[in-house]
C-alpha cells in the first residue's frame, strides 16, 4: 500500500515544558483502517487535534501527504480530511440538513443525496434532520457528524472516540461503515473500547505517554495480544 500520510518526530504541547506528544512517528497508508488505543492522558485526542489543524502548538521533523511536504493548516490539505471530534459544539444553530450541505459546499464536493439518505436511515436519524444541532442529544449529535464524515468520503477520515454516545444498533452500523471505508480512503480512529479496534482495524497502534510504543498488524490483532501490551478496560 502507498503511504498516504507520514509524520516524523512530532512533538505537541499545551505548555512547552510539558510535552503531550514526544517524537511520535507514524506512517498511514492509503485505504487502511488504523485503530489508536491508549489510556486516558496518553495523547490520543491531542494527536488527532494536531492532525486536524485544531491544535497548533506542535513541531515535527517531517510531515508529508502523498509524498509531498504539507502544512496541517493548508487549505488544500484541509479538504483531504474530515474529523469527528469526541466533543463538538460547533454549528449548533444549524440543523443537520443545513450543516451537511454547508460542509459539502465548503469541500467543493457534489452532494450525494441518495447516500446521505441511506446513512440517515441506517443510523435511525430521520426524525432529527430538522432539529438544531445544539438541541440534539450527545448520541444524535455524534450521528450527525458521523453521517457527514462518511458521506463526504475524504481521503483521510479522523474519528475521536466515535463509539461514545451511540446505541448498540448505531455502533454496529459504525463498524460496518469503518470497514467499508477502505473503498474511499483511510480511517484513523481512537478508542478505549477494545472491540471497536479488533473488529475493524488493519493496524492497531498503542499510544503511551505521548509516543507509539507498540503496533499490531492484521494477523496479530486480537484481544489477548493487545491486553498483554497495555491494561485496557472495555
N, C-alpha and C positions, 0 to 999 in steps of 0.2 A: 504494500500500500504506500502511496505517496504521502510525504509529510505535508500536512495542511498548515500546521501552526507549530512554531518552535520558540521556546523561551529558555534562555540560559542565564544563570547567575542572578535570579530575581530576588531582590530584597524589597520588603514593604514594611511600612511603619505608621504608627499614629504619633508617637514621639520618637525621634530618630535614634535615641539611645536605647530604645527597647523595640527591636525588630520583631514583627509578627511572622514574616516570611524571610528565610535566610538562605541565599544562594540556591534557590529552587531551580531545578532543570526539568523540563518536560517536553517531549515530542508528542504531538497529536496528529494522528493520521486521518486521511480522508475516509469518509464513510465508516466511521468507527464509533462504538459506544464505550465511553470511559466512565466508570464509577469512581468517585472520590470519597473515601471514608476517613474518618478521624474523630476523635473525641472532641467534646466542646472545648474551644480555645485553641484547637490545632492550627487554625488559619484557613479553613475551607472557604468561609464566606468572604474573607479578605482577598483570597486568591481570585475568586470569581468576580469580585468587585473590581479588582485591578484589571482583569481581562475585559470587563465590560466598559472600562473607561470611567467608572464612577469614583474609584479611589486613585488619587493622583500622587500620593506620597510613596513613590517606588523608584527603583533603579534596576537596570538589568544590563548584563553584558551584551545580550543579543535578543532581539525579538523579530521573528520572521513569519510572514504569511505567504503561502505559495512561493516559497524560496526567495522572497523579497523582504528587505528591511521595512518595518512598518512601525508607526506610532499608534498606540492603542486608542487615541482620541481622534485620529484622522477620520474625516467624514466617509471616505471610501471604505475603510475597514469597519466603521460602524454599521454599514449596510450589509456586511457579511455575517453579522452576528445578531442574535436576539437573546436577551436574558430574562428569565422569570426569577425574580428575587424572592427570598424567603419571607420578607416583609416589604409591602409596597403599597403606598397610599397615593400614588401619582394618578392623575387624570380622574380624580374622584367625582368630578361633576360631568363626566362623560358617561353615557350608558354604553353597554357592550358594543352595539352596532356602530355607534359613533366612534368608539375607540379603535375598533379593529379596522374600520375604513380609513381612519386617520393614519394608523400605522402603515397600512399598505400604500397609501399615498406618499408617506414620508420615505418609505423604502423603494418607491417607484416600481412597485410590482402590480401586476394585474390581479384584481380581486377575484378569487375563485369562490363564488357564492355557493356552488354545489358542495364543495369540500368543506367550507365553513359550516354549512347546514348539517352536513354529516357529522362533523365533530361536535357541534352543539347537541345533536341528538344522542351521540354516544355518551356524552357527559351529563345527559338529562338536564340540559341548561335552557330549554325552550322558554320556560316561564320567567326567565331573568334577563332576557336580552334588552328590555326597555328600562330596567332598573339602573339608577345611577350607581357607579362602581363603589362609591363611598357607603352606599346603603346595603351592599351585599355582605353576607356572612363571610368569614375568612375562607371557608371552603369554596364558596361560589366565586369569590374574588380570584382565588387561585385558578379555578377553572377558566375564568375569562382570560387570564394571561396565558395559561397553557394552550387554550384553543388558538389564541392569536399566534403564539410561537410555533406551534406545529403547522398551522395553516400557511404561515409566511415562508417556510421551507428555506431558511437561510443555510449557508454552508456550515455555520457553527452555531449550535443551539446550546446555551448555557442554562442549567436549571439548578437552583439552590434549594435543597430540601423539598423537592416537588411533591412528595407524598403527604407532607404536613397539611392537615385540614381536609383531606379527601376521604370520602366514604369508601367502603370495600369495592363497590362496583366501579367507581371512578378510578381507584387505584389499579384495578385490573386493566381498564382502558388505557391508563397511563403507561403501564408496562408494555402493552401491545404497540402503542404508538412509538415508544422509545425504540423498541426492536425494529419496527418498520422504517424508522427514520434513516437507516443506512441507505435507502434508495435516494435520499435527497442530500444528506450531508452527515455531519458528525455531531454527536451529543456528548457533552461533558456535564455530568451532574453530581452534586454532592448529596450525601445521605448519611443518616445514622441508623438506617434500617437495613440490616444485612440482607434480607430477602430481596430488596429492590436492586441491589447490585449483582447478586448471584444469578438472578433470573434474566437479566437483560444485558450484561456487560461483556464486551470483548476483552477488556482490560480493566483491572481494579488497581488503583493506587492508594497507598496508605500515607496519610499526612500526619506527622507528629512534630510538634514544636516548630512548625514553620518550614518543614522540609519533607520531601518524599523519602520515606525510609524503606519501603518495600513496594513491589508491584507484582501482579499476578496476571499471566496471560490466560486465554480462554480455557486451555486444558487443565489449568491449576486453580480455577475459580470454584471454590466450594467452601461451605461454612467452616469446616474444620481447619483448612489452611489459613483462612482469614482470621478466625478466632485465635489461632495459635500465634499470630503476629501482633495482635492487639486485643485487649479485653473489651469487646464491644457488648453493648446491651441492645437487644432487639426492641 
